[in-house]
Amino acid sequence: MNGLEDKENPRVHIARLEAEKESLILQVSVLTDQVEAQGEKIRELEFNIEEQNIKTEEMELQVEEVRCCFQFPLFLQSQRINKN
């Protein structure tokens, strides 16, 4: 470009910058929506993990109860055998 073209094209340059600005605004909007959606998905997953942790703890307690139910009679039986 020569000096004359530079002076003649400020409007074209401004129009290009305005178009780039609008494009960037749209990109930021799309990315913001994506971040919000991902944040919501993360919150859902964290909630599901917490629910699964609670269920796991409940199952572990039930397993322990069952184990105790089986171990006590076995203990009594072994005591009877040892007495004989």
C-alpha positions in Angstrom: 0.0 0.0 0.0 1.1 3.5 -0.7 0.5 6.6 1.4 -2.5 7.6 -0.7 -4.3 4.2 -0.2 -3.7 4.4 3.6 -5.4 7.7 3.7 -8.3 6.6 1.6 -9.1 3.4 3.5 -9.7 4.4 7.1 -13.4 3.8 6.7 -12.7 0.3 5.3 -10.3 -0.3 8.1 -12.9 0.9 10.7 -15.6 -1.3 9.0 -13.3 -4.3 9.2 -12.5 -3.6 12.9 -16.3 -3.3 13.6 -17.0 -6.6 11.9 -14.2 -8.2 13.9 -15.5 -6.7 17.1 -19.0 -8.1 16.3 -17.5 -11.5 15.6 -15.6 -11.5 18.8 -18.7 -10.4 20.8 -20.6 -13.4 19.3 -17.7 -15.8 20.1 -17.6 -14.6 23.7 -21.3 -15.1 24.0 -21.1 -18.6 22.6 -18.2 -19.5 24.9 -20.0 -18.0 27.9 -23.0 -20.2 27.2 -20.8 -23.2 26.9 -19.0 -22.5 30.2 -22.4 -22.0 31.9 -23.6 -25.3 30.4 -20.5 -27.1 31.5 -20.7 -25.6 35.0 -24.3 -26.9 35.3 -23.2 -30.4 34.1 -20.3 -30.3 36.7 -22.8 -29.5 39.4 -25.1 -32.3 38.3 -22.1 -34.8 38.3 -21.0 -33.6 41.8 -24.5 -34.1 43.1 -24.6 -37.6 41.5 -21.2 -38.5 43.1 -22.5 -37.3 46.5 -25.6 -39.5 46.1 -23.5 -42.5 45.1 -21.2 -41.9 48.1 -24.3 -41.9 50.4 -25.6 -45.1 48.8 -22.2 -46.7 49.1 -22.0 -45.9 52.8 -25.5 -47.3 53.3 -24.6 -50.5 51.5 -21.4 -50.8 53.6 -23.5 -50.5 56.7 -25.9 -53.2 55.5 -23.0 -55.5 54.6 -21.6 -55.0 58.0 -25.0 -55.8 59.6 -25.2 -59.0 57.5 -21.7 -59.9 58.4 -22.4 -59.5 62.1 -25.6 -61.6 61.8 -23.6 -64.4 60.3 -20.6 -64.1 62.5 -22.5 -64.2 65.9 -24.2 -67.5 65.2 -20.9 -69.0 64.0 -19.3 -67.7 67.2 -22.0 -69.3 69.3 -21.6 -72.6 67.4 -17.8 -72.5 67.9 -18.3 -71.9 71.6 -20.6 -74.9 71.8 -18.0 -77.1 70.0 -15.2 -75.9 72.3 -17.2 -76.8 75.4 -17.8 -80.3 74.1 
